[in-house]
């Protein structure tokens, strides 16, 4: 018996080229890395800055992209 395993990663790959880059978001106040996300390298070359909730600071703070 032969089993096949398929990995469906179509949104992130197109023709063997990785279209989305995995990044981590770091809190600017306490410097903890709280969130993982993806971003499209072609559309956004600059680093992401999002206002997210930090469970360590217990408030919404600006989170910046780190690699």
DSSP file (Angstrom, degrees, kcal/mol; ACC not computed):
  #  RESIDUE AA STRUCTURE BP1 BP2  ACC     N-H-->O    O-->H-N    N-H-->O    O-->H-N    TCO  KAPPA ALPHA  PHI   PSI    X-CA   Y-CA   Z-CA
    1    1 A X              0   0    0      0, 0.0     2,-0.5     0, 0.0     0, 0.0   0.000 360.0 360.0 360.0 131.8    0.0    0.0    0.0
    2    2 A X        -     0   0    0      2,-0.0     2,-0.4     0, 0.0     0, 0.0  -0.918 360.0-161.5-111.2 129.3    1.4    3.4   -1.0
    3    3 A X        -     0   0    0     -2,-0.5     2,-0.4     2,-0.0     0, 0.0  -0.908   4.0-155.7-110.8 139.4    0.4    6.6    0.8
    4    4 A X        -     0   0    0     -2,-0.4     2,-0.5     2,-0.0    -2,-0.0  -0.901   1.7-154.1-113.3 141.1    0.8   10.0   -0.7
    5    5 A X        -     0   0    0     -2,-0.4     2,-0.4     2,-0.0    -2,-0.0  -0.965   9.4-165.8-117.2 123.3    1.2   13.2    1.3
    6    6 A X        -     0   0    0     -2,-0.5     2,-0.6     2,-0.0    -2,-0.0  -0.900   6.9-156.5-109.5 135.1    0.1   16.5   -0.2
    7    7 A X        -     0   0    0     -2,-0.4     2,-1.2     2,-0.0    -2,-0.0  -0.951   7.2-154.1-110.8 118.5    1.1   19.8    1.2
    8    8 A X        +     0   0    0     -2,-0.6     3,-0.2     1,-0.1    -2,-0.0  -0.730  40.0 140.9 -95.2  89.8   -1.3   22.6    0.1
    9    9 A X    >>  +     0   0    0     -2,-1.2     4,-1.2     1,-0.1     3,-0.9  -0.146  19.6 133.1-118.4  36.6    0.8   25.7    0.4
   10   10 A X  G >4  +     0   0    0      1,-0.2     3,-0.5     2,-0.2    -1,-0.1   0.871  65.8  56.7 -59.0 -42.6   -0.5   27.4   -2.8
   11   11 A X  G 34 S+     0   0    0      1,-0.2    -1,-0.2    -3,-0.2    -2,-0.1   0.798 114.2  40.8 -62.6 -23.5   -1.2   30.9   -1.2
   12   12 A X  G <4 S+     0   0    0     -3,-0.9     7,-2.7     7,-0.1     8,-1.0   0.619 115.5  50.1 -99.7 -14.1    2.5   31.1   -0.2
   13   13 A X  E <<  +A   18   0A   0     -4,-1.2     2,-0.3    -3,-0.5     5,-0.2  -0.957  51.8 178.5-127.3 144.6    4.2   29.6   -3.3
   14   14 A X  E >  S-A   17   0A   0      3,-1.8     3,-1.2    -2,-0.4    -4,-0.0  -0.864  79.0 -18.4-144.1 108.2    3.8   30.4   -6.9
   15   15 A X  T 3  S-     0   0    0     -2,-0.3     3,-0.1     1,-0.2    -2,-0.0   0.818 124.4 -55.4  66.7  32.0    5.9   28.4   -9.4
   16   16 A X  T 3  S+     0   0    0      1,-0.2     2,-0.5     0, 0.0    -1,-0.2   0.400 113.1 115.5  83.7  -3.9    8.4   27.3   -6.8
   17   17 A X  E <  S-A   14   0A   0     -3,-1.2    -3,-1.8     2,-0.0     2,-0.5  -0.873  70.8-122.2-102.7 129.6    9.1   30.9   -5.6
   18   18 A X  E     -A   13   0A   0     -2,-0.5    -5,-0.2    -5,-0.2    -6,-0.1  -0.569  28.9-178.4 -72.2 119.2    8.2   31.8   -2.1
   19   19 A X        +     0   0    0     -7,-2.7    22,-1.1    -2,-0.5     2,-0.4   0.730  64.0  53.8 -92.9 -25.1    5.7   34.8   -2.3
   20   20 A X  E    S-B   40   0B   0     -8,-1.0     2,-0.5    20,-0.2    20,-0.2  -0.929  70.6-149.0-117.1 137.5    5.1   35.4    1.4
   21   21 A X  E     -B   39   0B   0     18,-3.1    18,-1.9    -2,-0.4     2,-0.4  -0.875  17.0-128.3-105.7 131.1    7.9   35.9    3.9
   22   22 A X  E     +B   38   0B   0     -2,-0.5     2,-0.3    16,-0.2    16,-0.2  -0.652  36.4 173.9 -79.6 130.2    7.4   34.8    7.5
   23   23 A X  E     -B   37   0B   0     14,-3.0    14,-2.6    -2,-0.4     2,-0.4  -0.922  25.5-134.1-133.7 158.5    8.1   37.6   10.0
   24   24 A X  E     -BC  36  66B   0     42,-2.3    42,-3.2    -2,-0.3     2,-0.5  -0.882  16.6-137.1-110.7 146.9    7.8   38.1   13.8
   25   25 A X  E     -BC  35  65B   0     10,-3.1    10,-1.3    -2,-0.4     9,-1.2  -0.910  17.7-160.6-107.1 129.4    6.3   41.3   15.4
   26   26 A X  E     -BC  33  64B   0     38,-3.3    38,-2.6    -2,-0.5     7,-0.2  -0.898  21.4-117.5-113.0 135.5    8.1   42.7   18.4
   27   27 A X  E  >  - C   0  63B   0      5,-2.8     4,-1.1    -2,-0.4    36,-0.2  -0.493  15.6-147.6 -67.7 134.1    6.6   45.1   20.9
   28   28 A X  T  4 S+     0   0    0     34,-2.2    -1,-0.1    -2,-0.2    35,-0.1   0.680  93.1  48.0 -78.7 -16.6    8.4   48.5   20.9
   29   29 A X  T  4 S+     0   0    0     33,-0.3    -1,-0.1     3,-0.1    34,-0.0   0.941 129.1  14.5 -87.7 -56.1    7.8   49.0   24.7
   30   30 A X  T  4 S-     0   0    0      2,-0.1    -2,-0.1     0, 0.0    -1,-0.1   0.501  92.4-129.9-102.3  -5.3    8.9   45.7   26.3
   31   31 A X     <  +     0   0    0     -4,-1.1     2,-0.3     1,-0.2    -3,-0.1   0.667  56.1 144.4  65.8  20.3   10.8   44.1   23.3
   32   32 A X        -     0   0    0      1,-0.0    -5,-2.8    -6,-0.0     2,-0.9  -0.699  52.9-128.1 -87.2 142.8    8.9   40.8   23.5
   33   33 A X  E     +B   26   0B   0     -2,-0.3    -7,-0.2    -7,-0.2     3,-0.1  -0.811  41.6 160.0 -92.4 105.7    8.1   39.0   20.3
   34   34 A X  E     +     0   0B   0     -9,-1.2     2,-0.3    -2,-0.9    -1,-0.2   0.733  49.0  45.0-102.0 -27.0    4.4   38.3   20.6
   35   35 A X  E     -B   25   0B   0    -10,-1.3   -10,-3.1    17,-0.0     2,-0.4  -0.929  52.7-157.6-130.9 145.7    3.1   37.7   17.0
   36   36 A X  E     +B   24   0B   0     -2,-0.3     2,-0.3   -12,-0.2   -12,-0.2  -0.954  29.5 151.8-113.9 139.1    4.0   35.7   13.9
   37   37 A X  E     -B   23   0B   0    -14,-2.6   -14,-3.0    -2,-0.4     2,-0.3  -0.918  35.6-118.2-152.6 176.7    2.7   36.8   10.5
   38   38 A X  E     -B   22   0B   0     -2,-0.3     2,-0.3   -16,-0.2   -16,-0.2  -0.905  21.5-169.4-121.4 153.6    3.4   36.7    6.8
   39   39 A X  E     -B   21   0B   0    -18,-1.9   -18,-3.1    -2,-0.3     2,-0.6  -0.991  29.0-111.9-140.3 151.2    3.9   39.6    4.4
   40   40 A X  E  >  -B   20   0B   0     -2,-0.3     4,-1.9   -20,-0.2   -20,-0.2  -0.715  20.7-154.7 -82.7 121.6    4.2   39.8    0.7
   41   41 A X  T  4 S+     0   0    0    -22,-1.1    -1,-0.2    -2,-0.6   -21,-0.1   0.795  90.8  53.1 -68.9 -28.8    7.8   40.8   -0.3
   42   42 A X  T  4 S+     0   0    0    -23,-0.4    -1,-0.2     1,-0.1     3,-0.2   0.879 113.7  39.7 -75.5 -37.3    6.7   42.3   -3.6
   43   43 A X  T  4 S+     0   0    0      1,-0.2     2,-0.5     2,-0.1    -2,-0.2   0.845 122.9  34.1 -83.1 -34.3    4.0   44.6   -2.2
   44   44 A X     <  +     0   0    0     -4,-1.9    -1,-0.2     1,-0.1     4,-0.1  -0.912  52.2 164.2-129.3 105.2    5.7   45.8    1.0
   45   45 A X        +     0   0    0     -2,-0.5    -1,-0.1    -3,-0.2     3,-0.1   0.789  61.9  77.4 -86.3 -30.0    9.5   46.3    1.0
   46   46 A X  S    S-     0   0    0      1,-0.1     2,-0.1     0, 0.0    -2,-0.0  -0.310  96.6 -87.1 -77.1 165.0    9.5   48.4    4.2
   47   47 A X        -     0   0    0      1,-0.1     2,-0.1    18,-0.1    -1,-0.1  -0.427  45.1-109.3 -74.9 145.4    9.1   46.9    7.6
   48   48 A X        -     0   0    0     -2,-0.1    17,-1.9    -4,-0.1     2,-0.4  -0.453  29.0-172.4 -73.4 143.6    5.7   46.3    9.1
   49   49 A X  E     +D   64   0B   0     15,-0.2     2,-0.3    -2,-0.1    15,-0.2  -0.934  14.5 168.0-135.6 113.7    4.4   48.4   12.0
   50   50 A X  E     -D   63   0B   0     13,-2.5    13,-3.8    -2,-0.4     2,-0.8  -0.937  37.2-124.9-126.8 148.3    1.1   47.4   13.4
   51   51 A X  E     +D   62   0B   0     -2,-0.3     2,-0.3    11,-0.2    11,-0.2  -0.840  47.7 160.0 -93.0 111.7   -0.8   48.3   16.6
   52   52 A X  E     -D   61   0B   0      9,-2.2     9,-2.7    -2,-0.8     2,-0.4  -0.815  44.9 -92.6-129.1 165.2   -1.4   45.1   18.4
   53   53 A X  E     -D   60   0B   0     -2,-0.3     2,-0.6     7,-0.3     7,-0.2  -0.674  32.3-154.6 -81.8 130.1   -2.2   44.0   22.0
   54   54 A X  E  >> -D   59   0B   0      5,-2.5     4,-1.9    -2,-0.4     5,-1.1  -0.928   4.9-160.3-104.9 117.1    0.8   43.1   24.1
   55   55 A X  T  45S+     0   0    0     -2,-0.6    -1,-0.1     1,-0.2     5,-0.1   0.733  92.1  53.3 -69.8 -20.5   -0.1   40.6   26.9
   56   56 A X  T  45S+     0   0    0      1,-0.1    -1,-0.2     3,-0.1    -2,-0.0   0.878 118.0  34.0 -80.5 -39.1    3.1   41.6   28.8
   57   57 A X  T  45S-     0   0    0      2,-0.2    -2,-0.2     4,-0.0    -1,-0.1   0.679 101.0-138.5 -83.7 -19.6    2.3   45.3   28.8
   58   58 A X  T  <5S+     0   0    0     -4,-1.9     2,-0.3     1,-0.2    -3,-0.2   0.853  70.9  77.0  60.0  39.9   -1.4   44.6   29.0
   59   59 A X  E   <S- D   0  54B   0     -5,-1.1    -5,-2.5    -7,-0.1     2,-0.5  -0.969  92.1 -81.4-160.7 169.4   -2.2   47.3   26.5
   60   60 A X  E     + D   0  53B   0     -2,-0.3     2,-0.3    -7,-0.2    -7,-0.3  -0.683  55.5 165.7 -80.4 126.8   -2.2   48.0   22.8
   61   61 A X  E     - D   0  52B   0     -9,-2.7    -9,-2.2    -2,-0.5     2,-0.4  -0.866  43.0 -86.9-134.7 168.0    1.3   49.1   21.6
   62   62 A X  E     - D   0  51B   0     -2,-0.3   -34,-2.2   -11,-0.2     2,-0.5  -0.650  39.6-159.9 -78.5 130.3    3.1   49.4   18.3
   63   63 A X  E     -CD  27  50B   0    -13,-3.8   -13,-2.5    -2,-0.4     2,-0.3  -0.955   5.2-157.9-113.0 130.3    4.7   46.2   17.1
   64   64 A X  E     -CD  26  49B   0    -38,-2.6   -38,-3.3    -2,-0.5   -15,-0.2  -0.770  24.7 -99.7-108.8 153.9    7.5   46.3   14.5
   65   65 A X  E     +C   25   0B   0    -17,-1.9     2,-0.3    -2,-0.3   -40,-0.2  -0.476  39.0 177.3 -73.3 135.3    8.7   43.6   12.2
   66   66 A X  E      C   24   0B   0    -42,-3.2   -42,-2.3    -2,-0.2   -18,-0.0  -0.918 360.0 360.0-128.8 160.7   11.8   41.5   13.1
   67   67 A X              0   0    0     -2,-0.3   -42,-0.1   -44,-0.2   -45,-0.1   0.448 360.0 360.0 -91.4 360.0   13.3   38.6   11.2
